[in-house]
Amino acid sequence: MSRIEARLAELGYTLPPAPPTMANYVPCVQTGNVLYTSGAGCYVNGSPMYLGRLGSDVTVEQGYEAAKVTVLNLLAILKNEIGDLDRITRIVKLFALVSSEPDFYEQPTVINGASDFLIEIFGEAGKHARAAAGTSVLPFNNPIEIELVVEIS
């Protein structure tokens, strides 16, 4: 078991299998020592954890948890690509979209679920640049979508 997977277990989480793509794209692209993931959502065993918009269907607390589950799915995608999560030397950037009602303004609080979790897992190497934006809808009625840019050794 890798150091990162051991840390996940210590925190009470298990890495899921990498989720399948849902359209015509690849889940991850490597150029040099940088990996770019496609957007991922909060799926558990192939089913959405939550559906709908923040501010009406999904609470801030549920969104925060959904962001953590999305990070697990992204880590599964990265493991599938590079074989060992211990090769990750830095989380460079996180980009997140939050499906939101027009009067919902807590996108950063929701996406803190992902940011806080990455720092819990990777420590200093988990600190990253970030954007968290609201949008009116996301594919398949997902409440959030997150992409990562990571550096590997």
Contacts in CASP RR format, 6 or more apart in sequence:
PFRMAT RR
TARGET T0000
AUTHOR 0000-0000-0000
METHOD contacts of the structure
MODEL  1
MSRIEARLAELGYTLPPAPPTMANYVPCVQTGNVLYTSGAGCYVNGSPMY
LGRLGSDVTVEQGYEAAKVTVLNLLAILKNEIGDLDRITRIVKLFALVSS
EPDFYEQPTVINGASDFLIEIFGEAGKHARAAAGTSVLPFNNPIEIELVV
EIS
1 9 0 8 1.000
2 84 0 8 1.000
2 85 0 8 1.000
2 86 0 8 1.000
3 86 0 8 1.000
4 75 0 8 1.000
4 85 0 8 1.000
4 86 0 8 1.000
4 88 0 8 1.000
4 121 0 8 1.000
4 122 0 8 1.000
5 15 0 8 1.000
5 85 0 8 1.000
7 121 0 8 1.000
8 14 0 8 1.000
8 15 0 8 1.000
8 72 0 8 1.000
8 75 0 8 1.000
8 121 0 8 1.000
11 120 0 8 1.000
11 121 0 8 1.000
13 72 0 8 1.000
15 72 0 8 1.000
15 75 0 8 1.000
15 76 0 8 1.000
15 79 0 8 1.000
15 85 0 8 1.000
16 44 0 8 1.000
16 45 0 8 1.000
16 72 0 8 1.000
16 73 0 8 1.000
16 76 0 8 1.000
17 76 0 8 1.000
18 27 0 8 1.000
18 73 0 8 1.000
18 76 0 8 1.000
18 77 0 8 1.000
18 79 0 8 1.000
18 80 0 8 1.000
19 27 0 8 1.000
19 40 0 8 1.000
19 41 0 8 1.000
19 43 0 8 1.000
19 46 0 8 1.000
19 73 0 8 1.000
19 76 0 8 1.000
19 77 0 8 1.000
21 27 0 8 1.000
21 38 0 8 1.000
22 139 0 8 1.000
22 140 0 8 1.000
25 38 0 8 1.000
26 38 0 8 1.000
27 37 0 8 1.000
27 38 0 8 1.000
27 40 0 8 1.000
27 77 0 8 1.000
27 80 0 8 1.000
27 81 0 8 1.000
28 35 0 8 1.000
28 36 0 8 1.000
28 37 0 8 1.000
28 38 0 8 1.000
28 77 0 8 1.000
28 78 0 8 1.000
28 80 0 8 1.000
28 81 0 8 1.000
29 35 0 8 1.000
29 36 0 8 1.000
30 36 0 8 1.000
30 81 0 8 1.000
30 82 0 8 1.000
30 152 0 8 1.000
33 151 0 8 1.000
33 152 0 8 1.000
33 153 0 8 1.000
34 92 0 8 1.000
34 149 0 8 1.000
34 150 0 8 1.000
34 151 0 8 1.000
34 152 0 8 1.000
35 78 0 8 1.000
35 81 0 8 1.000
35 82 0 8 1.000
35 148 0 8 1.000
35 149 0 8 1.000
35 150 0 8 1.000
35 151 0 8 1.000
35 152 0 8 1.000
36 147 0 8 1.000
36 148 0 8 1.000
36 149 0 8 1.000
37 74 0 8 1.000
37 77 0 8 1.000
37 78 0 8 1.000
37 147 0 8 1.000
37 148 0 8 1.000
37 149 0 8 1.000
37 150 0 8 1.000
38 77 0 8 1.000
38 147 0 8 1.000
39 74 0 8 1.000
39 145 0 8 1.000
39 146 0 8 1.000
39 147 0 8 1.000
40 70 0 8 1.000
40 73 0 8 1.000
40 74 0 8 1.000
40 77 0 8 1.000
40 145 0 8 1.000
40 146 0 8 1.000
40 147 0 8 1.000
41 48 0 8 1.000
41 66 0 8 1.000
41 69 0 8 1.000
41 70 0 8 1.000
41 73 0 8 1.000
41 142 0 8 1.000
41 144 0 8 1.000
41 145 0 8 1.000
41 146 0 8 1.000
42 48 0 8 1.000
42 49 0 8 1.000
42 50 0 8 1.000
42 63 0 8 1.000
42 66 0 8 1.000
42 67 0 8 1.000
42 69 0 8 1.000
42 70 0 8 1.000
42 73 0 8 1.000
42 142 0 8 1.000
42 143 0 8 1.000
42 144 0 8 1.000
43 49 0 8 1.000
43 69 0 8 1.000
43 73 0 8 1.000
44 69 0 8 1.000
48 140 0 8 1.000
48 141 0 8 1.000
48 142 0 8 1.000
49 65 0 8 1.000
49 66 0 8 1.000
49 69 0 8 1.000
50 57 0 8 1.000
50 58 0 8 1.000
50 62 0 8 1.000
50 63 0 8 1.000
50 66 0 8 1.000
50 143 0 8 1.000
51 57 0 8 1.000
51 58 0 8 1.000
51 141 0 8 1.000
51 142 0 8 1.000
51 143 0 8 1.000
52 58 0 8 1.000
52 99 0 8 1.000
52 141 0 8 1.000
52 142 0 8 1.000
52 143 0 8 1.000
53 99 0 8 1.000
53 100 0 8 1.000
53 101 0 8 1.000
53 104 0 8 1.000
53 137 0 8 1.000
53 143 0 8 1.000
54 60 0 8 1.000
54 63 0 8 1.000
54 98 0 8 1.000
54 99 0 8 1.000
54 100 0 8 1.000
54 101 0 8 1.000
54 104 0 8 1.000
54 106 0 8 1.000
54 107 0 8 1.000
54 110 0 8 1.000
54 143 0 8 1.000
54 144 0 8 1.000
55 100 0 8 1.000
55 101 0 8 1.000
55 103 0 8 1.000
55 104 0 8 1.000
56 101 0 8 1.000
57 143 0 8 1.000
58 66 0 8 1.000
58 143 0 8 1.000
60 106 0 8 1.000
60 109 0 8 1.000
60 110 0 8 1.000
62 143 0 8 1.000
63 110 0 8 1.000
63 113 0 8 1.000
63 143 0 8 1.000
63 144 0 8 1.000
64 109 0 8 1.000
64 110 0 8 1.000
64 112 0 8 1.000
64 113 0 8 1.000
65 113 0 8 1.000
66 110 0 8 1.000
66 143 0 8 1.000
66 144 0 8 1.000
67 96 0 8 1.000
67 110 0 8 1.000
67 111 0 8 1.000
67 112 0 8 1.000
67 113 0 8 1.000
67 114 0 8 1.000
67 117 0 8 1.000
67 144 0 8 1.000
67 146 0 8 1.000
68 113 0 8 1.000
68 114 0 8 1.000
68 117 0 8 1.000
70 114 0 8 1.000
70 144 0 8 1.000
70 145 0 8 1.000
70 146 0 8 1.000
71 113 0 8 1.000
71 114 0 8 1.000
71 117 0 8 1.000
71 118 0 8 1.000
71 121 0 8 1.000
71 146 0 8 1.000
74 146 0 8 1.000
74 147 0 8 1.000
74 148 0 8 1.000
75 85 0 8 1.000
75 121 0 8 1.000
78 85 0 8 1.000
78 88 0 8 1.000
78 148 0 8 1.000
78 150 0 8 1.000
79 85 0 8 1.000
82 88 0 8 1.000
82 152 0 8 1.000
87 152 0 8 1.000
87 153 0 8 1.000
88 122 0 8 1.000
88 125 0 8 1.000
88 150 0 8 1.000
88 151 0 8 1.000
88 152 0 8 1.000
89 125 0 8 1.000
89 151 0 8 1.000
89 152 0 8 1.000
89 153 0 8 1.000
90 125 0 8 1.000
90 126 0 8 1.000
90 128 0 8 1.000
90 150 0 8 1.000
90 151 0 8 1.000
91 118 0 8 1.000
91 122 0 8 1.000
91 125 0 8 1.000
91 126 0 8 1.000
91 127 0 8 1.000
91 128 0 8 1.000
91 148 0 8 1.000
91 149 0 8 1.000
91 150 0 8 1.000
92 128 0 8 1.000
92 129 0 8 1.000
92 148 0 8 1.000
92 149 0 8 1.000
92 150 0 8 1.000
92 151 0 8 1.000
93 128 0 8 1.000
93 129 0 8 1.000
93 130 0 8 1.000
93 131 0 8 1.000
93 148 0 8 1.000
93 149 0 8 1.000
94 111 0 8 1.000
94 114 0 8 1.000
94 115 0 8 1.000
94 118 0 8 1.000
94 128 0 8 1.000
94 129 0 8 1.000
94 130 0 8 1.000
94 131 0 8 1.000
94 146 0 8 1.000
94 147 0 8 1.000
94 148 0 8 1.000
94 149 0 8 1.000
95 130 0 8 1.000
95 131 0 8 1.000
95 146 0 8 1.000
95 147 0 8 1.000
95 148 0 8 1.000
95 149 0 8 1.000
96 107 0 8 1.000
96 110 0 8 1.000
96 111 0 8 1.000
96 114 0 8 1.000
96 130 0 8 1.000
96 131 0 8 1.000
96 132 0 8 1.000
96 133 0 8 1.000
96 144 0 8 1.000
96 145 0 8 1.000
96 146 0 8 1.000
96 147 0 8 1.000
97 133 0 8 1.000
97 134 0 8 1.000
97 135 0 8 1.000
97 138 0 8 1.000
97 144 0 8 1.000
97 145 0 8 1.000
97 146 0 8 1.000
98 104 0 8 1.000
98 107 0 8 1.000
98 110 0 8 1.000
98 111 0 8 1.000
98 132 0 8 1.000
98 133 0 8 1.000
98 134 0 8 1.000
98 135 0 8 1.000
98 143 0 8 1.000
98 144 0 8 1.000
99 134 0 8 1.000
99 135 0 8 1.000
99 136 0 8 1.000
99 137 0 8 1.000
99 138 0 8 1.000
99 141 0 8 1.000
99 142 0 8 1.000
99 143 0 8 1.000
99 144 0 8 1.000
100 107 0 8 1.000
100 134 0 8 1.000
100 135 0 8 1.000
100 136 0 8 1.000
102 136 0 8 1.000
104 134 0 8 1.000
107 132 0 8 1.000
107 133 0 8 1.000
107 134 0 8 1.000
108 132 0 8 1.000
110 132 0 8 1.000
110 144 0 8 1.000
111 130 0 8 1.000
111 132 0 8 1.000
111 144 0 8 1.000
111 146 0 8 1.000
114 146 0 8 1.000
115 128 0 8 1.000
115 130 0 8 1.000
118 126 0 8 1.000
118 128 0 8 1.000
119 126 0 8 1.000
119 127 0 8 1.000
138 144 0 8 1.000
138 145 0 8 1.000
139 145 0 8 1.000
END
